[in-house]
Amino acid sequence: MSSVSVAAEWEQLHDRFYRKPELYSLQWGGARMDLARHRVACAPFGGPVAAIRDDSKIVQLFAESARRKLLIFSSSGHPLASAAWDRPGGRLVGMAWSDDLLLHCLVQDGSLYRYNIRAELVGPPVSLGKECFEQGVAECVFWGNGVVAITESNQIFCVPDFKNPRPCKLADPGIDEFPLCVAVIEPQYTMSGAVEVLLGVGDYVLAVEEDGVQQLGVGIGPLQRMAVSQNGKYLATFTHDGRLLVIPTDFSRIIFEYTCESALPPEQIAWCGLDSVLLYWDEMLLMVGPHGEPVCYYYDEPIKLIPECDGVRILSNSSMEFLQRVPDSTVSIFGIGSMSPAALLYDALDHFDKRSAKADENLRLIHSSLPEAIEACIDAAGHEFDISRQRTLLRAASYGRAFCSQFPRERFQEMCKVLRVLNAVRNHEIGTPLSIQQYKMLTAPVLIGRLINANQHLLALRISEYLKLNPEVVIMHWACEKITASPAIPDAVLLEQLLDKLKLCKGISYAAIAAHADNSGRRKLAAMLVDHELQPSKQVPLLLSIGEEDTALVKATESGDTDLVYLVLFHIWQTKPALDFFGTINARPLARDLFVTYARSYKHEFLKDFFLSTGRLQDVAFLLLKESWEFEKNPMASRGSPLHGPRIRLIEQAQKLFSETKEHNFEARAAEEQAKLLRLQHELEVSTKQAIFMDSSISDTIRTCIVLGNHRAAMKVKTEFKVSEKRWYWLKAFALATVRDWEGLEKFSKEKRPPGGYKPFVEACIEADEKAEALKYIPKLAEPRERSEAYARIGMAKEAADAASQDKDSELFGRLKQTLAQNTATSSIFDTLRDRLSFQGVY
Amino acid sequence: MAQIPSLDNAPLNLSSLREQSQKELLNILKNIRGKKCLVIDPKLGGTLSLLIPTSLLKENGAELRHLSADPVQTECSKVIYLVFPQLNLMKFITSHIQNDVSKGVQREYFVYFVPRRTVVCEKIFEEEKVHQMLTLGEFPLYVVPLDEDVLSFELDLSLKECLVDGDTSSIWHVANAIHKLEFAFGVIPNVRAKGKASTKVADLLNSLQVEDPVNMGDMAIPEINTLILLDREVDMVTPMCFQLTYEGLLDEILQVNNGSVEVDASIMGGQQDGKKVKVPLNSSDKLYKEIRDLNFEVVVQVLREKATSIQQDYAEVKSTSQSVSELKDFVKKLNSLPEIARHVNLAQHLQSFTCKPSFHGRLDIEQTILELQNYEICFEYIEEMIHKQEPIVNVLRLLVLFSLTNSGLPRKNFDYLRREILHSYGFEHMPSLYNLEKAGLLKKQETKNNWLTITKALQLIVDQTGTSNPNDISYIFSGYAPLSIRLVQHAIRSGWRSIEEIIRLLPGPHLDLKRGVSNANSISETVPGAQSIIDRVADGRRSLVLVVFIGGVTFAEIAALRFLSAQEGIGYDFIVGTTKIVNGNTILDTLISTKN
């Protein structure tokens, strides 16, 4: 049976099984790779491998250059990039991949160089500081997002966050001798949230933090090797007398202890998941668990242990293996002699394929536990690296599902989806050997990020689409890379190529890609790209930054967003000389008007310049008038004679400007009159010694004169400003009524026949509430309707009604009645009158 | 009754809209810990009174102040300014800060812009060198429900900015506000626009749908069926007419602000001590809802009937023994007594204006101007107003109406009246006249006058058959049917096409769009044929029409829309969106430049 052969590859450690499938056989691009002669850094989650020839060892050079090279491979040994390793700063102390797949290389003088996966330097080196530079780095320990360096003087420096690389110094451990071994607990697992460094010193351990040193586990050592578990809770350590100790990182107890045959410290020590610890000496890899005899593997070539969250990858010169505890579901199916439902289901499929009736028998046996059997098959399929075995397991699950309708179909589909993705990235060409557990921890978006980082855009796009993730990030990255990689392609051609792909993704930010094009020195391409951006709020700022001010102004105007127009406006204002600026905005009405609005409140003088330069003389004039009125508000400025004051001068300037334009004769005359009025009012104030004339209107000035009894002055104003007879009568009548000069009023009424009738006299009297006076003039009103209304206003209902009836005005009549309805006596008058006139449709 | 209207009966879920805004405002307060002083631009304060009770702001540790030129008096070390992004307000804020700095007072300053921060305001802070001391934020309030069927964008300067300054910020604001509504209620499939600003809004709506699409898959049927956009500029005649509905009169005489009027306590039957009381006016008041849109003449009758009926009931209760249920009915009626009293008081106050002969004189002359009869009488009437030095707003309002219906005044008259105005009211009104001219409201006659053609074609002048039981919107102005609403009627019935000839005579372009077609590539296309846009929704629901007035709407026009939707056999409801509630005076006030 096939299942037996599967389990035959397993090793047993106490009650657990381990397997070590080969993921890839390695070609290294046809060249030789001897791990023993190289410093090697392998990224977790199936990431890339970096190697630099180790110059601390004496090595024989074969057919290769004497210059050292930084080589980067995929996990499948596929060469990705290489570059000369010629960094100054002394010996390479250590290197490692960070979480975001930048290779960090720390050299002796404390400089940290960063390379991307294409072996290109990223940014300037980060320096660990002057002190570190002077002392020299002796050793370093990396974790996913930081590094700790120990100097020759036993001081500890740290970059706690690669994304924001600011070096800091940890507390002085106060030791004279270099520590025996070093390990770090990542910030995410410590109480303080800052990195904690463990130093094996003497027979104890020093835990060093930024602000303190703590002595732990006295008498436990001396310790030769340490390794912290994936979850930061346990420490595996190798003592000077050949014992392996597993202890919690607070050193409270010893969880288990194993005495090795050799007291020679192992070259490498690593956790395999959380269940066992691996020790590697030359040619021998020992796996120790808490119980039972360790498992021993032999290698005739050097290896490198790469801890993962669920096992250890083992890199050798010729292969990449994955040492992992066999998952429970797999054990339940393939375990020798397993009679679990899952094993029976798997067996049933085998029988079914052979057309054996035993298939049905098996199914009957496990009927009640069919769902768990299906689940186990699906789960086991997920853990398989072998595609044909995945398929068999999934077929078993699918076979079981046919008899188990309640099993959720999504679970099956979900797993197929995941496996498709995993198999795709495990492909030798891509070389990302993720286990399902690693994939879940890494998450699909991060995986896609790694793929695009490795320029695997097509695969990344396919996966995005397959998993229904937004492909924007992929396409965006592709476009930027394409621009970077295509300096020789003409703009128009490249634009076509880009657009062809960009249109796949709705709502993608063309502005961001255009910004990249601009940064890559392709301003013209940037301009072409930004033209496709849909969101003006992104497009306009970018157009400004690439110097396309005119287009920016057009786009901002089209967008209707005045805020964007202002943005462009201020930009041009700052960058261009005033006259150019005026010219630019004058051609664009919206920009021009917005500028005027802003300048009206904040840049008066500049606005005048603008109006002058664009020939808007009348607007300058209005600004001058405004200024002149502002003097009036300001009591300080209005002191002294207005004749010599600046007010009149401003008004006269305005008048001159108005008269220079054709269309503003009216305003020119008005300004002229205003200046004249101010002079006249000034004279009046001087002659009357009363400061009550300034800034009142011509009509008010006349009224004031009459009220003061100065009829001559009133007459003078009248003639000066050619006040019409009509207006004159209104003004004088009201003014006389104000001072209750009834005699004067009557005299005035008799001077001659008033040009506008006697209405002004009636109104003035009624307004002054002087009925008797009003009655003198009401009969002289020409219209019966006017008479009627006037009578009504002074409460003489009968007379009002009589007048109304003369006019035969039914509407007026009705209204009068309504107004006076409260008074029953008047009401009856109306009734009789209505009867007499027989009005229709009146109340 | 609260000033914040109940929105329970709204045809759209406007309460969720309001709650969202409330939450956003409270979050701003909550995110600034400790005691703080909230300084609100007074105009915005009015808006907020429709949104959130001040007690709720105080509960969140905010001391409230109004923004003015004077420095803020507070002990708080944190000062939050909540302002519209208007240039003059920035001056106040900078002067406050500079004042604090000169006195050595250290404070944290936050400036929250409504609805968004703008480059130009930040520029002012930069120039005044206070930029570094401020934390800037946004309170994205684009729409405020004024009542269950009225939304306001709170842009009271929109008309002046568009027509005089050429600043079209409000157009962008309106488009965004409508787009926000679309996120809540679905993409509006039919759009009809008339006027420069309106067609621009329609264009912007389309580009917004491209930039930041409302996912149409999520919504089964868009809740709003049709959007009608109208520029105020298209019909400036209507707001210049004196409103005669109850609500309109209240606004004309007492100024309705943010859903309430402020009157002397004595008017409302209180003490005669000069104190003011605020009377909320919205549809939460059942009686008000019933009478707000009636012609005022009818309102007086209705109120009289109500009062009499209660009086009669009261007499019956006193005289005869009644069953308990009858008594209960009576007591129920008594509950409405405060409402009746409130409106009787207000109506009485209004009546003291409407019974004046001058009021009727004015209505007569308005009618004469609208009907283009007797140019001379109208001209002399206005001339006399100027000579009598009546309030300039009243003069200009009639003059504008006169100029609009005559499509300008003959050169001689134009110059003469302008000169008389300057002589009577002072030369500082030169910019006011210039503004009116720029806005096209007052001009000299140059083109052919189309007003009569328009009134005839759209039947704007209707012989009154009686205001008590009207069958046409012309009851609103006792014989004049508002032009804007006639346009809405046509837009709904058969689109612009049927009145193509007439609509060309009105200012600005027009546009007819059908949007949200399933084909994603063509988001909009022009509908060629005239067709009724009110496709009855299958389940018999009434369809909803959003009518947006850019530049403001009057209460009278809202009343006309409500009247229309209440007509039998009409299967749609209206929601009105407006930059602000306006009337002739408030429009002219924004155009008249005062000395300050």
Interface residues (C-beta under 8 A of the other chain):
Chain A: G507 L534 Q535 P536 S559 G560 D561 T562 D563 Y566 L567 F570 P589 L590 R592 D593 L594 V596 T597 Y598 S601 Y602 F622 L625 K626 W629 E632 K633 F666 E667 R669 A670 A671 E673 Q674 L677 D695 S696 S697 I698 S699 D700 F721 V723 S724 K726 R727 W730 L731 F734 G756 K759 P760 E763 E789 A792 R793 R815 Q818 T819
Chain B: L87 N88 K91 R116 T118 V119 V120 K123 I124 E127 E161 D165 G166 D167 T168 S169 I171 W172 A175 K200 D203 L204 S207 V210 E211 D212 P213 C355 P357 H360 G361 E383 E384 I386 H387 K388 Q389 D415 R418 R419 E420 L422 H423 S424 Y425 G426 F427 E428 M430 P431 Y434 K595 N596
